[in-house]
Amino acid sequence: MAEELESPDAVMPRVLTFLSSLLQRVAESNDLNRHFEAQKISVFHGLTRPTISIHSYLQRIFKYANCSPSCFVVAYVYLDRFTQSQPLLPINSFNVHRLLITSVMVSAKFMDDMYYNNAYYAKVGGISTTEMNLLEVDFLFGLSFQLNVTPNTFHTYCSYLQREMLLQSPLHLAEHPLDTPKPIKIHGCFNEDESSHQKELAV
């Protein structure tokens, strides 16, 4: 999976599909839970749900940001770290888009030699530059500026996306037509101590 990510034209749309599917289930699950569990309102929350789907939003970012394919996996790692450190701020339909554009931008800055500035990412994300700057700062502090991703961590998250791919395969759907994946714990789903990977993860 990690090697396949190096072919952006052919593979990246599939990766976007798997990642958007995973995040869609996270958001929908947490939308339901917010009626029963305390959740914090943050700078990432919109007043209403964006009309653009998560999948279309990721496609837009991929089309215009021109960041490396690996950035999307690293952005996924950052999202997980952020929600682990912010247990009252789970990903839902009101914040997932802002979290996505911010995580991809931060990932591109850390991973790529060349990247666009905040004003450009703000246009891609459909927000103001002032808001983009604020989101970036809040996101970095939420991560405690822990941006390094080890090869083991990277490959582990690739395997999570690969599992998402298997869950969407026609063969899996045919064999398990009523098998709905368990709700995703996007917080507390991965322990970065490489000696003890906790697979409570995504699916």
C-alpha positions as CSV (number, residue, x, y, z in Angstrom):
1,M,0.0,0.0,0.0
2,A,2.8,2.4,0.9
3,E,4.5,1.8,-2.3
4,E,1.3,2.2,-4.3
5,L,0.9,5.7,-2.9
6,E,3.9,6.8,-4.9
7,S,1.7,6.7,-8.1
8,P,-0.6,9.6,-7.5
9,D,-2.5,9.6,-10.8
10,A,-3.6,6.0,-10.6
11,V,-3.9,5.3,-6.9
12,M,-4.5,8.5,-5.1
13,P,-8.2,8.7,-6.0
14,R,-8.7,5.3,-4.5
15,V,-6.8,6.3,-1.3
16,L,-9.1,9.4,-1.1
17,T,-12.1,7.1,-1.4
18,F,-10.9,4.9,1.5
19,L,-10.0,7.8,3.7
20,S,-13.2,9.7,3.0
21,S,-15.2,6.5,3.7
22,L,-13.5,6.0,7.0
23,L,-13.9,9.7,8.0
24,Q,-17.6,9.6,6.9
25,R,-18.3,6.8,9.3
26,V,-16.4,8.5,12.1
27,A,-18.4,11.7,11.6
28,E,-21.7,10.0,11.4
29,S,-21.0,7.9,14.5
30,N,-19.9,11.0,16.5
31,D,-22.9,13.0,15.2
32,L,-25.1,10.4,16.9
33,N,-23.0,10.3,20.0
34,R,-23.0,14.1,20.5
35,H,-26.6,13.8,21.8
36,F,-25.4,11.6,24.6
37,E,-21.8,12.6,25.2
38,A,-20.3,16.0,26.0
39,Q,-18.5,17.5,23.0
40,K,-16.6,20.8,22.9
41,I,-17.3,23.5,20.3
42,S,-14.0,24.7,18.8
43,V,-12.6,26.9,16.0
44,F,-13.0,24.0,13.7
45,H,-16.8,23.9,14.0
46,G,-19.0,25.4,11.4
47,L,-22.5,26.8,12.2
48,T,-24.0,24.3,9.7
49,R,-22.8,21.1,8.0
50,P,-21.0,21.9,4.7
51,T,-22.9,20.9,1.7
52,I,-19.8,19.4,0.0
53,S,-19.2,15.8,0.8
54,I,-16.0,14.6,2.5
55,H,-15.1,12.7,-0.6
56,S,-15.6,15.7,-2.9
57,Y,-13.7,17.9,-0.5
58,L,-10.7,15.6,-0.4
59,Q,-10.8,15.4,-4.2
60,R,-10.7,19.2,-4.4
61,I,-7.8,19.3,-2.0
62,F,-6.0,16.7,-4.0
63,K,-6.6,18.5,-7.3
64,Y,-5.5,21.9,-6.2
65,A,-3.0,21.4,-3.4
66,N,-0.5,19.3,-5.5
67,C,0.9,17.8,-2.3
68,S,2.6,14.4,-2.4
69,P,0.4,11.3,-1.9
70,S,2.1,10.5,1.4
71,C,0.8,13.8,2.8
72,F,-2.7,12.4,2.9
73,V,-1.6,9.4,5.0
74,V,0.4,11.7,7.3
75,A,-2.6,14.0,7.5
76,Y,-4.6,11.0,8.7
77,V,-2.0,10.3,11.4
78,Y,-2.3,14.0,12.5
79,L,-6.0,13.8,12.7
80,D,-5.8,10.7,14.9
81,R,-3.2,12.3,17.1
82,F,-5.3,15.5,17.4
83,T,-8.5,13.7,18.4
84,Q,-6.6,11.5,20.9
85,S,-5.3,14.6,22.6
86,Q,-8.7,16.3,22.4
87,P,-11.1,13.7,23.8
88,L,-14.0,16.3,23.9
89,L,-13.4,17.2,20.3
90,P,-14.2,14.2,18.2
91,I,-14.5,14.4,14.4
92,N,-18.1,15.1,13.3
93,S,-19.9,16.6,10.3
94,F,-19.5,20.1,11.6
95,N,-15.7,20.1,12.0
96,V,-14.3,17.4,9.6
97,H,-13.8,19.7,6.6
98,R,-11.8,22.3,8.5
99,L,-9.8,19.6,10.2
100,L,-9.1,18.0,6.8
101,I,-7.8,21.1,5.1
102,T,-5.7,22.0,8.1
103,S,-4.2,18.6,8.6
104,V,-3.3,18.3,4.9
105,M,-1.7,21.8,4.9
106,V,0.4,21.1,8.0
107,S,1.4,17.7,6.5
108,A,2.5,19.3,3.2
109,K,4.6,21.9,5.0
110,F,6.3,19.2,7.0
111,M,6.6,16.6,4.3
112,D,7.2,18.4,1.0
113,D,10.0,20.6,-0.2
114,M,7.6,22.8,-2.1
115,Y,4.1,23.8,-0.9
116,Y,1.5,26.6,-1.2
117,N,1.0,29.3,1.4
118,N,-1.9,29.6,3.8
119,A,-3.8,32.0,1.6
120,Y,-3.8,29.5,-1.2
121,Y,-5.0,26.6,1.1
122,A,-7.7,29.0,2.4
123,K,-9.1,29.4,-1.1
124,V,-8.9,25.7,-1.7
125,G,-10.7,25.0,1.6
126,G,-13.3,27.8,1.1
127,I,-12.4,29.8,4.2
128,S,-10.6,33.1,4.8
129,T,-6.9,33.4,5.2
130,T,-7.4,34.7,8.7
131,E,-9.4,31.6,9.6
132,M,-6.8,29.3,8.0
133,N,-4.1,30.9,10.1
134,L,-6.1,30.5,13.3
135,L,-6.9,26.8,12.5
136,E,-3.3,26.0,11.8
137,V,-2.1,27.5,15.1
138,D,-4.9,25.7,17.0
139,F,-4.1,22.4,15.2
140,L,-0.4,22.6,16.0
141,F,-1.0,23.3,19.6
142,G,-3.5,20.4,19.7
143,L,-0.7,18.2,18.4
144,S,1.8,19.7,20.8
145,F,3.9,20.3,17.7
146,Q,4.5,16.5,17.4
147,L,4.7,16.3,13.6
148,N,7.3,13.6,13.1
149,V,5.9,10.3,11.8
150,T,8.1,7.2,12.0
151,P,8.2,4.7,9.1
152,N,6.4,2.1,11.3
153,T,3.6,4.5,12.1
154,F,3.3,5.5,8.5
155,H,3.0,1.9,7.3
156,T,0.6,1.1,10.1
157,Y,-1.8,3.8,9.0
158,C,-1.4,2.6,5.4
159,S,-2.6,-0.8,6.6
160,Y,-5.6,0.8,8.1
161,L,-6.5,2.3,4.7
162,Q,-5.8,-1.0,3.1
163,R,-8.3,-2.6,5.5
164,E,-10.8,0.0,4.5
165,M,-10.2,-1.0,0.9
166,L,-10.9,-4.6,1.7
167,L,-14.1,-3.7,3.6
168,Q,-15.3,-1.9,0.4
169,S,-14.4,-4.8,-2.0
170,P,-17.3,-6.5,-3.8
171,L,-16.2,-9.9,-2.4
172,H,-16.4,-8.7,1.2
173,L,-19.8,-7.1,0.6
174,A,-21.0,-10.4,-1.0
175,E,-19.8,-12.5,1.8
176,H,-21.0,-10.2,4.5
177,P,-24.0,-8.2,3.2
178,L,-25.2,-7.2,6.7
179,D,-21.8,-6.8,8.2
180,T,-21.6,-3.2,9.3
181,P,-18.2,-2.1,10.7
182,K,-18.1,-1.2,14.3
183,P,-18.2,2.5,15.1
184,I,-14.7,4.0,14.7
185,K,-12.9,5.3,17.7
186,I,-11.0,8.0,16.1
187,H,-9.7,9.1,19.5
188,G,-7.6,6.6,21.4
189,C,-7.3,4.3,18.4
190,F,-3.6,4.1,18.1
191,N,-0.8,3.9,20.5
192,E,2.4,5.3,18.9
193,D,4.6,3.3,21.2
194,E,5.8,1.0,18.4
195,S,6.3,-1.9,20.8
196,S,2.6,-2.0,21.5
197,H,0.3,-1.1,18.6
198,Q,-3.3,-0.9,19.8
199,K,-5.6,-2.0,17.0
200,E,-8.8,-0.5,18.4
201,L,-8.7,1.5,15.3
202,A,-10.8,2.4,12.5
203,V,-12.6,-0.6,11.5
